[in-house]
Amino acid sequence: MMFRRYAGPFFFYVTATAIAVIVMIPFFWMISTSLKSKGALTALPIEWIPKKISFEGYRKVFDVFPFARTILNSAFVSVMTTVVRLAAAAMAAYAFAKMRFRGREVLFAAVLATMMIPQQVTFIPLFLVMKELQLINTFTGLIAPSIFNAFAIFMLRQHMRTVNDAYLDAAVMDGASHRTIFVRLMIPLSAPILATLAVIAFMDAWNDYLWPLVMLTDPNKMTLPLALSKLSGQYATDYNTLMAGSLISIVPIVAVFSPHSNISKPACRWAE
Amino acid sequence: MPHVSKRYGWFAAIGFLLPCLTGLMLFNIIPVAGAFVLSFTDWDGLKPIALQDGVPAFVGLDNYASILGGDEFWRVLRNTAVYIVLYIPLILIASIAAAMLLHRPYRGVSVYRVLFYIPVLTSWVAGALIFKSILSPEYGGVNDLLELFGIKGPGWLYDPHWAIPGIVLASIWKDMGFFALIFLGGLQGIDSSYYEAAKIDGASAWQRFRHITLPLLSPITFFVTVICLIFSFQLFPQVMIMTDGGPHGSTQVMVERIYRYAFSYFKMGYASAFSFILFAIIFLFTWLQLKLQKKWVHYDV
């Protein structure tokens, strides 16, 4: 009897803890390596816990690269990307959900069709467009493409369609303009889905690599992932420096977003 | 009814659609059309375009022919296939197992959910750097742990046979939490009365999993598999950071080649043709998904 009663929880805690430990080992490795001196990196046997704590890596990451600047760049680019993506998507979603105009369905189908085009197909000509517009090495060029995001438009449109037309008609009868309806009614009603999309947009921008890699060559403009990859090109074996930089890039996003681990829910709904 | 007519017509809608349509045009339609045209030229991306002087020169299907006729493309495809064969079964097993655990009603389950999810929040560049360090044959943690079990670890990223498995390891670590939460959503949607009925009939835990959970999870499994296939063809930061395509080209993949041809070798036309071949492959999988979904997927027991 005792066995039957405790077997379930026992199995759960043992397995879940084992998986959690495996998942956490690389992070532990990162923290431990970031606190080693350069000499301790190649010490054998391996020091899982550094014998002597050294902040050499942290000093170096700020010495050899404008890393403080990089953190601010990443924050700025991520916030702007989120704002631009959500604002444009919400406006378009409102038009697709609640306004009637000729060709609406065809246009919406075209928007959805772009989801099949991977970024890896468009980045070369997109780079050329940006070069033509003289936006290489600018934040504007880095952020501008986020003005169109089919997934965000789709999610918001699905949500806004569920808003009862009676609210809108009542607002129109009171003389409200589209702008008023959009700002005062639709945006507040879409707050939960906007929050989820904001988390996704921010993370996308914070962690993006390919587009910054193509767009930015000026170290003063670089975002965190790009700066890390440049550092790893120059100091390939200075893992204390690289791990210090990685840790700095991970901590803010984990601190802010780990309570919101339900963000893959929309992807789930998308699957159905 | 003038108040209702306010909601009709292009004139009202255009203001709301303008940012999105500009983006659609400038950052999607023009680039795709541009890439398509470029893929038939020999443009290097540097010379100013002067069509009357033959810059860039149209070379017809030459780019496509030389990609498909060369060894490199097939090597890249084989590398991707090796990745897929290892990655997809492992990620399905890992994320379904994690989801089954997270579905249990025990205390502290939300803590595990957050822990499983932290790698998803990590950028690929940071994740790849961590794995490059921990997979170091001599000074890395993975081989050190393997030694505890008496296993002599391989050279990982320095060994042509073990470089892709090393990247797969990093990818599983990074993606498991993401797909686990998608599967968790699927598990939460399964009616518990099925399990109760099966228990009364004396079905074992494995039988319940095999005959209730797996079939009812199949729409999600199918979706995840297709997404994983598409992601596998888009493999990029892992390769750039961890191996740079080496050793001996054993980890070269499509996006890495496209990037190299465009921005290191300045063969924009060739790179564009490569990117359209990638597009065709991804398109094929998307189409297959829509086509086969009805056939393979059980929506009911």
Interface residues (C-beta under 8 A of the other chain):
Chain A: G8 P9 F12 Y13 T15 A16 I19 A20 V23 M24 I25 P26 F27 W29 M30 T33 L41 T42 L44 P45 I46 W48 A87 A88 A89 M91 A92 Y94 A95 K98 M99 R100 F101 R102 R104 L107 A110 V111 T114 M116 I117 P118 Q120 V121 T122 I124 P125 L126 F127 L128 V129 A144 P145 I147 F148 I153 L168 D169 V172 M173 H178 F182 M203 W206 N207 Y209 L210 L213 V214 L224 P225 L226 L228 S229 S232 Y239 L242 M243 G245 S246 S249 I250 I253 V254 F257 S258 P259 S261 N262 S264 K265 A267 C268 A271 E272
Chain B: H3 V4 K6 R7 Y8 G9 W10 A12 A13 G15 F16 L17 P19 C20 L21 T22 G23 L24 L26 F27 N28 I30 P31 V32 G34 A35 L38 G45 A97 A98 L101 R104 Y106 G108 V109 Y112 R113 V114 L115 F116 Y117 I118 P119 V120 L121 T122 S123 W124 V125 A126 G127 L129 I130 F131 K132 S133 I134 E138 Y139 G141 D144 L145 W173 M176 G177 F178 L181 I182 G185 G186 P219 I220 F223 V224 I230 Q234 F236 P237 M240 I241 M254 V255 I258 Y259 A262 F263 M268 A271 S272 S275 F276 L278 F279 I282 F283 T286
